[in-house]
Amino acid sequence: MLHILANMADSRFEIISTPIEGVKIIQRKPLMDKRGFFERIFCATELDSVLQGENLSQINHSFTRDPGTIRGMHLQMPPYSEIKIVTCLRGEVFDVALDLRAGSKTFLRWHAERLTENNYKSLLIPKGVAHGFQTITIDCELIYFHSNPFAEFSEFGVNPLDPFIRIKWPLDATEISARDKSHQFLNTEFGGFHVL
C-alpha cells in the first residue's frame, strides 16, 4: 500500500526547455499496462511553475482532416494575452511557436515540435508567443488549454507563409484559411508586444 501511495505522488510530467524562453515541452508520463494506458494531461499543482500563477479558463478542441493544412499563426494581444498548452490527441502535427515579445532575446524566432498521439508531448506557449501548426497525417485532433477566454477584438495573426519569418513547414501547404492568408506580412518596423 505504501508503495502505491508513493507512486501516486510521483510527477506525471517532465518539463523541457526549448530555444525560445518560456516555450516548454511538457513530456507526459503515462502509466501503461496490457490494457493500454492512463495519462494525466493537466495538473494545476504540477504545472504551476510553468503557468506562473495563471489559471486555465478555456479548453478548445480542433479537428483537421487533410495533411498539409496549416492553422495559424495566432495570439491574443495584451491585456488578453494568454498561456496556451497544446496537445495532439490523434495524428501528428508540426507545432510552431513564434516569439513576438518586444525585447525578447529570441524576438521573431520560431521553434517547432512534432506532437503526435504516441509521443505524449504537449507544447506550452507563453504570453506574447504566436502559435500555429501543420498537419502531417490525416484526421488530426488537438486539445488546447487557455489561461484567458477567446477575445476576438484582441486577436493578432501572422501569415504562416510570411517570407520575413521563414517558417520551414515540412509539407507543401495544402490548405490555409482565408483569414490566415489575409494576415499582413511582418517587417523590420514591427516592434512586438509588451506582455505582463
Summary of the structure (lengths in Angstrom):
residues: 196
radius of gyration: 17.3
end to end distance: 45.4
largest distance: 62.2
contacts: 573
relative contact order: 0.24
helix: 10%
strand: 40%
